[in-house]
């Protein structure tokens, strides 16, 4: 979970700086939403994983 938090933090910082400079790219958003969807998919298909408890 710590690794995922680090990735999210880095992406958020990157998005913040990219947006402030007016150069937010589809790649940044694509990576962020892919990660988010993967976590949601894992939580729904494999609820026994301790990563994200269902609920």
DSSP file (Angstrom, degrees, kcal/mol; ACC not computed):
  #  RESIDUE AA STRUCTURE BP1 BP2  ACC     N-H-->O    O-->H-N    N-H-->O    O-->H-N    TCO  KAPPA ALPHA  PHI   PSI    X-CA   Y-CA   Z-CA
    1    1 A X     >        0   0    0      0, 0.0     4,-2.3     0, 0.0     5,-0.2   0.000 360.0 360.0 360.0 -32.9    0.0    0.0    0.0
    2    2 A X  H  >  +     0   0    0      1,-0.2     4,-2.2     2,-0.2     5,-0.1   0.895 360.0  51.6 -62.6 -39.3    2.9    2.3    0.7
    3    3 A X  H  > S+     0   0    0      2,-0.2     4,-2.4     1,-0.2    -1,-0.2   0.919 109.5  49.3 -63.7 -43.1    4.1    2.0   -2.9
    4    4 A X  H  > S+     0   0    0      1,-0.2     4,-2.7     2,-0.2    -1,-0.2   0.900 109.8  51.8 -63.4 -40.8    0.7    2.9   -4.3
    5    5 A X  H  X S+     0   0    0     -4,-2.3     4,-2.5     2,-0.2    -1,-0.2   0.902 109.5  50.0 -62.0 -40.5    0.5    5.9   -2.0
    6    6 A X  H  X S+     0   0    0     -4,-2.2     4,-2.6     2,-0.2    -2,-0.2   0.921 111.2  48.7 -63.8 -43.4    3.9    7.1   -3.3
    7    7 A X  H  X S+     0   0    0     -4,-2.4     4,-2.6     1,-0.2    -2,-0.2   0.928 112.1  48.6 -62.0 -45.2    2.8    6.6   -6.9
    8    8 A X  H  X S+     0   0    0     -4,-2.7     4,-2.6     2,-0.2    -1,-0.2   0.912 111.8  49.4 -61.4 -42.6   -0.4    8.6   -6.2
    9    9 A X  H  X S+     0   0    0     -4,-2.5     4,-2.4     2,-0.2    -2,-0.2   0.925 112.1  47.8 -63.3 -44.7    1.5   11.4   -4.5
   10   10 A X  H  X S+     0   0    0     -4,-2.6     4,-2.6     1,-0.2    -2,-0.2   0.910 113.1  48.4 -62.7 -42.0    4.0   11.6   -7.3
   11   11 A X  H  X S+     0   0    0     -4,-2.6     4,-3.1     2,-0.2     5,-0.2   0.907 110.6  50.7 -65.0 -41.4    1.2   11.7   -9.9
   12   12 A X  H  X S+     0   0    0     -4,-2.6     4,-2.5     2,-0.2    -2,-0.2   0.915 112.6  46.4 -63.3 -42.5   -0.8   14.3   -8.0
   13   13 A X  H  X S+     0   0    0     -4,-2.4     4,-2.6     2,-0.2     5,-0.2   0.927 113.8  48.6 -63.3 -44.3    2.3   16.5   -7.7
   14   14 A X  H  X S+     0   0    0     -4,-2.6     4,-2.6     1,-0.2    -2,-0.2   0.920 112.9  47.3 -62.5 -44.0    3.1   16.0  -11.4
   15   15 A X  H  X S+     0   0    0     -4,-3.1     4,-2.9     2,-0.2     5,-0.2   0.899 110.9  52.5 -64.0 -40.2   -0.5   16.8  -12.4
   16   16 A X  H  X S+     0   0    0     -4,-2.5     4,-2.2    -5,-0.2    -2,-0.2   0.937 114.1  41.3 -62.2 -47.3   -0.5   19.9  -10.2
   17   17 A X  H  X S+     0   0    0     -4,-2.6     4,-1.6     2,-0.2     6,-0.2   0.892 115.7  50.5 -68.5 -38.9    2.6   21.3  -11.8
   18   18 A X  H  X>S+     0   0    0     -4,-2.6     5,-3.1    -5,-0.2     4,-0.5   0.917 112.4  46.7 -64.7 -42.4    1.5   20.3  -15.3
   19   19 A X  H ><5S+     0   0    0     -4,-2.9     3,-0.7     4,-0.2    -2,-0.2   0.895 110.4  52.4 -66.9 -39.9   -1.8   21.9  -14.8
   20   20 A X  H 3<5S+     0   0    0     -4,-2.2    -1,-0.2     1,-0.3    -2,-0.2   0.811 113.2  44.6 -67.5 -28.2   -0.3   25.1  -13.4
   21   21 A X  H 3<5S-     0   0    0     -4,-1.6    -1,-0.3    -5,-0.2    -2,-0.2   0.497 115.4-117.8 -92.0  -4.5    2.0   25.3  -16.4
   22   22 A X  T <<5S+     0   0    0     -3,-0.7    -3,-0.2    -4,-0.5    -2,-0.1   0.733  87.6 105.1  78.4  22.5   -0.8   24.6  -18.8
   23   23 A X      < +     0   0    0     -5,-3.1    -4,-0.2    -6,-0.2     2,-0.2  -0.046  35.1 152.6-127.3  33.9    0.7   21.3  -20.0
   24   24 A X        -     0   0    0     -6,-0.5     2,-0.3    -5,-0.1    -9,-0.1  -0.476  34.0-149.4 -63.9 129.4   -1.3   18.6  -18.4
   25   25 A X     >  -     0   0    0     -2,-0.2     4,-1.5     1,-0.1     3,-0.3  -0.685  23.6-123.0-107.7 158.2   -1.1   15.6  -20.7
   26   26 A X  H  > S+     0   0    0     -2,-0.3     4,-2.7     1,-0.2     5,-0.1   0.789 110.8  63.3 -64.1 -27.8   -3.5   12.8  -21.4
   27   27 A X  H  > S+     0   0    0      2,-0.2     4,-2.6     1,-0.2    -1,-0.2   0.923 100.9  49.7 -64.0 -44.7   -0.8   10.4  -20.4
   28   28 A X  H  > S+     0   0    0     -3,-0.3     4,-2.2     1,-0.2    -2,-0.2   0.942 115.4  42.7 -59.1 -48.5   -0.7   11.6  -16.9
   29   29 A X  H  X S+     0   0    0     -4,-1.5     4,-2.8     1,-0.2     5,-0.3   0.886 111.9  55.5 -66.4 -38.2   -4.5   11.3  -16.5
   30   30 A X  H  X S+     0   0    0     -4,-2.7     4,-2.2     1,-0.2    -2,-0.2   0.916 109.3  46.0 -60.8 -44.4   -4.4    8.0  -18.3
   31   31 A X  H  X S+     0   0    0     -4,-2.6     4,-2.3     2,-0.2    -1,-0.2   0.922 113.7  49.7 -63.2 -45.0   -1.9    6.5  -15.8
   32   32 A X  H  X S+     0   0    0     -4,-2.2     4,-2.2    -5,-0.2    -2,-0.2   0.935 115.0  41.8 -61.6 -48.5   -3.8    7.9  -12.8
   33   33 A X  H  X S+     0   0    0     -4,-2.8     4,-2.8     2,-0.2    -1,-0.2   0.833 111.9  55.4 -72.4 -30.9   -7.2    6.6  -13.9
   34   34 A X  H  X S+     0   0    0     -4,-2.2     4,-2.4    -5,-0.3    -1,-0.2   0.926 110.1  46.6 -63.5 -43.8   -5.7    3.2  -15.0
   35   35 A X  H  X S+     0   0    0     -4,-2.3     4,-2.1     2,-0.2    -2,-0.2   0.919 113.5  48.7 -62.5 -44.8   -4.3    2.8  -11.5
   36   36 A X  H  X S+     0   0    0     -4,-2.2     4,-2.2     1,-0.2    -2,-0.2   0.922 112.9  47.0 -62.3 -45.8   -7.6    3.8   -9.9
   37   37 A X  H  X S+     0   0    0     -4,-2.8     4,-2.8     1,-0.2    -1,-0.2   0.875 109.5  54.3 -65.0 -37.9   -9.6    1.4  -12.1
   38   38 A X  H  X S+     0   0    0     -4,-2.4     4,-2.5     2,-0.2    -1,-0.2   0.905 109.4  47.7 -62.5 -42.3   -7.1   -1.4  -11.4
   39   39 A X  H  X S+     0   0    0     -4,-2.1     4,-2.2     2,-0.2    -2,-0.2   0.913 113.5  47.1 -65.2 -43.1   -7.6   -1.0   -7.7
   40   40 A X  H  X S+     0   0    0     -4,-2.2     4,-1.8     2,-0.2    -2,-0.2   0.907 113.0  49.6 -64.9 -41.3  -11.3   -0.9   -8.0
   41   41 A X  H  X S+     0   0    0     -4,-2.8     4,-2.6     1,-0.2     5,-0.3   0.912 111.1  49.1 -63.8 -43.4  -11.3   -3.9  -10.2
   42   42 A X  H  X S+     0   0    0     -4,-2.5     4,-2.1     1,-0.2     7,-0.2   0.892 110.5  51.4 -62.1 -40.1   -9.1   -5.8   -7.8
   43   43 A X  H  < S+     0   0    0     -4,-2.2    -1,-0.2     1,-0.2    -2,-0.2   0.849 115.5  40.8 -67.5 -34.4  -11.3   -4.9   -4.9
   44   44 A X  H  < S+     0   0    0     -4,-1.8     3,-0.4    -5,-0.1    -2,-0.2   0.848 121.6  38.5 -85.2 -34.2  -14.5   -6.1   -6.7
   45   45 A X  H  < S+     0   0    0     -4,-2.6     2,-0.2     1,-0.2    -2,-0.2   0.781 129.1  29.4 -87.6 -27.3  -13.1   -9.3   -8.3
   46   46 A X    ><  +     0   0    0     -4,-2.1     3,-1.9    -5,-0.3    -1,-0.2  -0.583  65.4 165.7-130.8  71.4  -10.9  -10.4   -5.4
   47   47 A X  T 3   +     0   0    0     -3,-0.4     7,-0.5     1,-0.3    -1,-0.1   0.626  69.5  71.1 -65.7 -12.0  -12.5   -9.1   -2.2
   48   48 A X  T 3  S+     0   0    0     -3,-0.1    -1,-0.3     5,-0.1     2,-0.1   0.617  72.8 106.1 -80.7 -10.6  -10.3  -11.3    0.0
   49   49 A X  S <  S-     0   0    0     -3,-1.9     3,-0.4    -7,-0.2    -3,-0.0  -0.456  70.4-139.9 -67.9 139.5   -7.2   -9.3   -0.7
   50   50 A X  S    S+     0   0    0      1,-0.2     3,-0.4    -2,-0.1    -1,-0.1   0.554  86.0  88.9 -75.6  -6.5   -6.2   -7.1    2.2
   51   51 A X  S    S+     0   0    0      1,-0.3     2,-0.4    -9,-0.1    -1,-0.2   0.955 106.2   4.1 -57.2 -56.3   -5.3   -4.2   -0.2
   52   52 A X  S    S-     0   0    0     -3,-0.4    -1,-0.3   -13,-0.1    -3,-0.1  -0.875  77.8-141.3-135.2 102.2   -8.8   -2.7   -0.1
   53   53 A X        -     0   0    0     -2,-0.4    -5,-0.1    -3,-0.4    -3,-0.1  -0.372  31.3-108.2 -62.2 136.7  -11.4   -4.2    2.2
   54   54 A X              0   0    0     -7,-0.5    -1,-0.1     1,-0.2   -10,-0.0  -0.288 360.0 360.0 -64.2 149.0  -14.9   -4.2    0.5
   55   55 A X              0   0    0     -3,-0.1    -1,-0.2     0, 0.0    -2,-0.1   0.377 360.0 360.0 133.5 360.0  -17.4   -1.8    1.8
